C-alpha cells in the first residue's frame, strides 16, 4: 500500500497596510490606527514593510468594526 503526500505548500498570502486598506476600501491611516490601538502584530517583515497573514487581516477587520461601533473612526 502506497501513500502519496503532496509536497506542495499551501499558498500563503501576506498583506501590507496598504493592501488591507485597498481590500477594505478605507484609508491607510485608518488601518494603521486600528493596528496600533489593538496592538496587532505583523506576521513577518520585509525591510520596512509590515506583513500580515490571514489571521492578522481578520484581526484588523474586527478591530475596525469595534472602532466604527464606538464612533472613533
Buried (B, 14 or more C-beta within 10 A) or exposed (E): EEEEEEEEEEEEEBBBBEBBBEEBEBEBEBBBBBBEBBEBEBBEEEEEEBBBBEEBBEBBBEBBEEBEEEEEB
